[in-house]
């Protein structure tokens, strides 16, 4: 007998959802129920964990901090990577290949290596504990990735497009903004997705570069383990809330992601 | 391929990227290099030590052990995630409404902050309150990942497979969807078996995206820190202390800046060399 084709993806998705279900279900339980009894779904359904998070500024500010630096990083990475990727895809210049390779090596740098020097560098320039510090630090791996993917997309656009526009009297700037950027909009979407993703999930640098004012939500979560015993319900609720922005972003790009992958470098 | 024109002014276009990345890469790297050749007794007084720290790290059993653990971990997850990801991508629907549903659900683990992944697996696998822990113990195995090295490894590997296989699936799926239908029709006319369709049509078309998948998974698993740190804390004992965890222990835990910096440089160099080897090997295969 042949196994039906949908079986493999279905089983895989079930495997993916199981830990997430456990987290979500735990977020609706009281700490007593989590530690005292073992139940597959919440027996005493409670929203107390979520209410705590939405009413305590030290909790909900974590979300704003995270979203602030992730947004800043995504915009910054994409806007500087666009002209650079254009240069790599269209022109030959002194040291271009070495430069491209050097950029990519930064994607291979372990964040653990840079944690301490980053702390000293950003303290020295007075940016420690600001979202700007984290947004800049995440450029280390997001800019190389953005340049790499965008270069792939741009190489797929025929050069005649540029030449026709210049003949028609477009200046470089006007051509780039009016014609070129709309042409590779799908690619920009994919790159923004990746920048958002890697900045949102990274914690080691984000945690090292902040202390109070700009603390990311993911770092706030580690607090529950140390203070006031072990508030697992609260931890689970905070974790559940960190999944939502990601899910929202995926839903947004769902139709482009496969196409984008296929068109671009990856 | 586009033939490129020589234009040195293109440097102006890459300048912002170079400045930003250099600020983030060169200054910290120089700091690391500085520490790696000096000894300090506090008060910002430094002495030049030459290659002493490098010799110390390269000869230390602790570093060898972490490196071996790291290599085994990366090897295991590559051997599981790459074939599994390809298999799932092959069995996914080609078109229709289920494609988006599959893609969205599969991409979900990729967008969860890494410490949440660790925390989630911690409460999922705990033998007393976790679903997975209960299930495994219910099947008659004695399982407690906080105390048994083997169980800790099993949980860490399972977590990484859960976390990252989807990336391979997405990439492989993108490679597959770029194959024109005509190829499959031709194969059907020739009476090709499923295996030869895979071997001669699908695999060659996926080669490029698979190269990227292997490289990304290799680099990222080699740098893994947050997830195992939150899940097991590197324990029990040192059994899941991978290179990054060890490095942070030395640098921030014991504040041995010299050895930590030397280790950082060796670590970075290993990733660079191995990535380069992977890349050349896979590219050479492509040329043949």
Contacts between the chains, C-beta under 8 A, distances in Angstrom:
chain1	res1	chain2	res2	distance
A	5	B	91	5.3
A	5	B	93	7.7
A	6	B	91	7.8
A	6	B	93	7.4
A	6	B	98	7.9
A	7	B	91	7.8
A	8	B	87	6.7
A	8	B	88	5.9
A	8	B	91	4.1
A	9	B	88	6.1
A	9	B	91	5.9
A	9	B	92	5.4
A	9	B	93	7.8
A	9	B	102	5.6
A	12	B	88	5.3
A	12	B	106	7.4
A	12	B	165	7.7
A	12	B	169	8.0
A	13	B	102	7.0
A	13	B	105	5.0
A	13	B	106	6.7
A	15	B	162	6.9
A	16	B	105	6.6
A	16	B	106	6.6
A	16	B	108	6.5
A	16	B	109	5.9
A	16	B	162	6.5
A	16	B	166	7.3
A	17	B	105	7.1
A	18	B	124	7.6
A	18	B	131	7.0
A	18	B	132	7.8
A	19	B	120	5.2
A	19	B	121	6.2
A	19	B	124	4.4
A	19	B	132	7.6
A	19	B	162	6.6
A	20	B	108	7.0
A	20	B	109	8.0
A	20	B	120	7.2
A	22	B	120	7.4
A	22	B	123	6.8
A	22	B	124	4.9
A	22	B	130	7.2
A	22	B	131	4.9
A	23	B	120	4.8
A	23	B	123	7.0
A	23	B	124	7.4
A	26	B	123	6.3
A	34	B	129	5.9
A	35	B	129	6.7
A	38	B	128	7.8
A	38	B	129	6.7
A	38	B	134	6.4
A	40	B	131	7.6
A	76	B	20	7.7
A	80	B	16	4.2
A	80	B	17	5.1
A	80	B	20	6.1
A	81	B	17	6.4
A	83	B	13	4.0
A	83	B	14	7.4
A	83	B	16	7.2
A	84	B	13	5.9
A	84	B	14	4.3
A	84	B	16	7.1
A	84	B	17	4.1
A	86	B	13	6.1
A	87	B	10	4.0
A	87	B	11	7.7
A	87	B	13	3.8
A	87	B	14	5.0
A	88	B	14	7.2
A	89	B	2	6.9
A	89	B	4	7.9
A	90	B	2	7.0
A	90	B	4	6.0
A	90	B	5	7.4
A	90	B	10	7.4
A	91	B	4	5.5
A	91	B	5	6.1
A	91	B	6	7.2
A	91	B	7	4.3
A	91	B	10	3.8
A	92	B	4	4.5
A	92	B	5	6.8
A	92	B	6	4.7
A	92	B	7	7.3
A	93	B	6	7.0
A	93	B	7	6.2
A	93	B	8	5.1
A	93	B	9	7.9
A	93	B	10	4.5
A	93	B	11	5.7
A	94	B	8	6.1
A	94	B	11	7.4
A	96	B	10	7.7
A	99	B	14	6.7
A	99	B	18	7.1
A	103	B	17	7.2
A	103	B	21	6.2
A	105	B	272	6.1
A	106	B	21	5.9
A	106	B	24	7.7
A	106	B	25	5.1
A	107	B	219	6.9
A	108	B	219	5.1
A	108	B	223	8.0
A	108	B	268	7.5
A	108	B	271	4.9
A	108	B	272	6.1
A	108	B	275	5.7
A	109	B	25	7.0
A	109	B	268	6.0
A	109	B	271	7.9
A	110	B	222	7.4
A	110	B	223	4.0
A	110	B	225	7.6
A	110	B	243	7.5
A	110	B	244	5.6
A	110	B	247	7.6
A	110	B	264	7.8
A	110	B	267	6.1
A	110	B	268	6.7
A	110	B	271	7.0
A	111	B	223	6.7
A	111	B	225	6.9
A	111	B	244	7.8
A	112	B	223	7.2
A	112	B	225	5.4
A	112	B	243	7.9
A	112	B	244	3.9
A	112	B	245	8.0
A	112	B	247	4.8
A	112	B	248	5.3
A	112	B	251	7.9
A	112	B	264	7.7
A	113	B	32	6.7
A	113	B	247	7.0
A	113	B	264	4.0
A	113	B	267	6.4
A	113	B	268	5.8
A	114	B	24	7.9
A	114	B	28	5.0
A	114	B	32	8.0
A	115	B	248	6.9
A	115	B	251	7.2
A	115	B	252	7.3
A	116	B	31	8.0
A	116	B	251	5.4
A	116	B	252	6.8
A	116	B	257	7.5
A	116	B	260	7.6
A	117	B	27	7.4
A	117	B	28	3.4
A	117	B	29	7.6
A	117	B	31	4.0
A	117	B	32	5.8
A	118	B	24	7.8
A	118	B	28	5.7
A	120	B	31	6.5
A	121	B	27	5.5
A	121	B	28	5.9
A	121	B	31	7.3
A	136	B	20	7.3
A	136	B	23	7.5
A	136	B	24	6.6
A	137	B	24	6.2
A	139	B	20	5.1
A	139	B	21	6.7
A	139	B	24	5.8
A	140	B	21	6.7
A	140	B	24	4.2
A	140	B	25	6.1
A	143	B	17	5.7
A	143	B	20	6.2
A	143	B	21	5.5
A	144	B	21	6.9
A	147	B	17	6.3
A	155	B	1	7.4
A	155	B	2	5.9
A	158	B	2	7.7
A	159	B	2	5.2
A	159	B	3	8.0
A	197	B	110	6.2
A	197	B	111	5.5
A	200	B	111	6.5
A	200	B	113	6.5
A	201	B	110	7.7
A	201	B	111	6.7
A	201	B	112	6.7
A	201	B	113	4.9
A	201	B	114	5.2
A	202	B	113	8.0
A	202	B	114	7.1
A	203	B	113	6.0
A	203	B	114	5.6
A	203	B	115	5.0
A	203	B	226	5.2
A	204	B	225	5.6
A	204	B	226	6.0
A	204	B	248	7.9
A	217	B	113	7.8
A	218	B	113	4.2
A	218	B	114	7.8
A	218	B	115	5.2
A	218	B	116	6.3
A	219	B	115	7.9
A	221	B	115	6.8
A	221	B	116	7.1
A	221	B	119	6.9
A	222	B	115	6.9
A	232	B	123	6.3
A	232	B	129	7.7
A	235	B	119	6.2
A	235	B	123	7.8
A	236	B	123	6.9
A	239	B	112	7.9
A	239	B	116	4.4
A	239	B	119	5.9
A	239	B	120	6.0
A	242	B	112	6.6
A	242	B	113	5.2
A	242	B	116	5.2
A	243	B	108	7.2
A	243	B	111	7.3
A	243	B	112	5.5
A	243	B	116	7.5
A	245	B	111	7.7
A	246	B	108	7.1
A	246	B	110	7.7
A	246	B	111	2.7
A	246	B	112	6.2
A	247	B	104	7.7
A	247	B	108	6.3
A	247	B	111	7.1
A	249	B	111	6.6
A	250	B	103	7.8
A	250	B	104	5.1
A	250	B	107	4.8
A	250	B	108	6.8
A	250	B	111	6.4
A	251	B	104	6.1
A	254	B	100	4.6
A	254	B	103	5.8
A	254	B	104	5.1
A	255	B	100	6.5
A	257	B	103	6.0
A	257	B	107	7.2
A	257	B	170	6.9
A	258	B	99	7.3
A	258	B	103	6.4
A	258	B	170	7.4
A	258	B	173	6.1
A	258	B	174	5.5
A	258	B	177	5.8
A	259	B	177	8.0
A	261	B	170	6.4
A	261	B	171	6.4
A	261	B	173	7.7
A	261	B	174	3.2
A	261	B	209	7.3
A	262	B	174	4.5
A	262	B	175	7.4
A	262	B	177	5.7
A	262	B	178	4.6
A	265	B	212	7.8
A	266	B	171	6.2
A	266	B	174	7.1
A	266	B	209	6.2
A	266	B	212	5.2
